[in-house]
Amino acid sequence: MSKLRNILKHLTKPFLNAGLQFYYRKPRKYAYQDIEVIVHPEVFPPHLTLSTKILLDFISEIELQNKTFLELGCGSGIISLLASKKGAIVTASDINKTALAYLEKASDKNQLNVSCIYSNLFENLQGKQFDYIIINPPYYPKQPKNIKEQAWFCGEDFQYFKDLFQQLPKFQSKENNIYIILSEDCQIEKIIAIASENNLTFAEVFKTKKAGEINTIYTIKQSDT
Ligand SMILES: C[S@@+](CC[C@H](N)C(=O)[O-])C[C@H]1O[C@@H](n2cnc3c(N)ncnc32)[C@H](O)[C@@H]1O
């Protein structure tokens, strides 16, 4: 991250946080193409962050007809709804029950089928296989204090990633595609190192710079041992 951008971010963060909190004090609409969701204040907001929109644009280019698709940590579920619109057989999981309840309503309203599952990572997804797994993870190294913060913070010691990469190999095959998005603002090297302890490698598939921030989508594969 450039030094100037770092300084600007540091200066604007308190204002942004206050602004975000004010904006998200009540449920807000978010739309992509003709799909609409209502985002509850306790749920990850896709409006002012870049990652969700980047994933939506990325997924809109993939052929998904009859493919099994998992959005691990679905938040508002707009990505799951898009995948369903593209003909995928979709599972959306999260530990945030409010997110899942709102997604169920959005699934009815948009007449798009999504199976919503409460699950801590893969805990309640045992035995299932997916052609596509999409992850927009919480990546800031801080202990989350509540369910809302779990959308942003992965634990001081990156516990989210330690658990994710330990569980992921079971859900991986030679044929399936696992995509994760990371911002240059997070500790990418540390996250990649945790993956490699579990014999997983990252390869860049898409990179974009928006509002001065670089976001990269990686595919995760088993290392050749
Ligand atoms: C950055 S948000 C992304 C939300 C959505 N996928 C998107 O792109 O807009 C991360 C999501 O992961 C969920 N999450 C965090 N830890 C989780 C865990 N251990 N198991 C399942 N979901 C988790 C959060 O509740 C949040 O909805």
The ligand as a Tripos MOL2 file, in Angstrom:
@<TRIPOS>MOLECULE
LIG
   27    29     1     0     0
SMALL
NO_CHARGES

@<TRIPOS>ATOM
      1 C1        -16.5820   -9.9130    4.4290 C.3       1 LIG1
      2 S1        -18.1530  -10.5930    4.7700 S.3       1 LIG1
      3 C2        -18.6320  -11.1590    3.1450 C.3       1 LIG1
      4 C3        -20.1140  -11.3200    2.9500 C.3       1 LIG1
      5 C4        -20.5380  -11.6970    1.5270 C.3       1 LIG1
      6 N1        -19.9320  -12.9320    1.1170 N.3       1 LIG1
      7 C5        -20.1670  -10.6040    0.5610 C.2       1 LIG1
      8 O1        -19.2480  -10.7990   -0.2500 O.co2     1 LIG1
      9 O2        -20.8020   -9.5350    0.6160 O.co2     1 LIG1
     10 C6        -17.6890  -12.0990    5.6180 C.3       1 LIG1
     11 C7        -18.8780  -12.9690    6.0140 C.3       1 LIG1
     12 O3        -18.3580  -14.1710    6.6080 O.3       1 LIG1
     13 C8        -19.1300  -14.4920    7.7450 C.3       1 LIG1
     14 N2        -18.2900  -15.2950    8.6650 N.ar      1 LIG1
     15 C9        -17.2890  -14.8830    9.4780 C.ar      1 LIG1
     16 N3        -16.7590  -15.9180   10.1520 N.ar      1 LIG1
     17 C10       -17.4340  -17.0180    9.7470 C.ar      1 LIG1
     18 C11       -17.3660  -18.4120   10.0910 C.ar      1 LIG1
     19 N4        -16.4870  -18.8670   10.9870 N.pl3     1 LIG1
     20 N5        -18.2150  -19.2670    9.4870 N.ar      1 LIG1
     21 C12       -19.1270  -18.8110    8.5760 C.ar      1 LIG1
     22 N6        -19.2570  -17.5230    8.2110 N.ar      1 LIG1
     23 C13       -18.4120  -16.6240    8.7940 C.ar      1 LIG1
     24 C14       -19.5780  -13.1590    8.3220 C.3       1 LIG1
     25 O4        -20.7030  -13.2810    9.1550 O.3       1 LIG1
     26 C15       -19.8160  -12.3530    7.0430 C.3       1 LIG1
     27 O5        -21.1400  -12.4990    6.6040 O.3       1 LIG1
@<TRIPOS>BOND
     1     1     2 1
     2     2     3 1
     3     2    10 1
     4     3     4 1
     5     4     5 1
     6     5     6 1
     7     5     7 1
     8     7     8 2
     9     7     9 1
    10    10    11 1
    11    11    12 1
    12    11    26 1
    13    12    13 1
    14    13    14 1
    15    13    24 1
    16    14    15 ar
    17    14    23 ar
    18    15    16 ar
    19    16    17 ar
    20    17    18 ar
    21    17    23 ar
    22    18    19 1
    23    18    20 ar
    24    20    21 ar
    25    21    22 ar
    26    22    23 ar
    27    24    25 1
    28    24    26 1
    29    26    27 1
@<TRIPOS>SUBSTRUCTURE
     1 LIG1         1 GROUP 0 **** ****
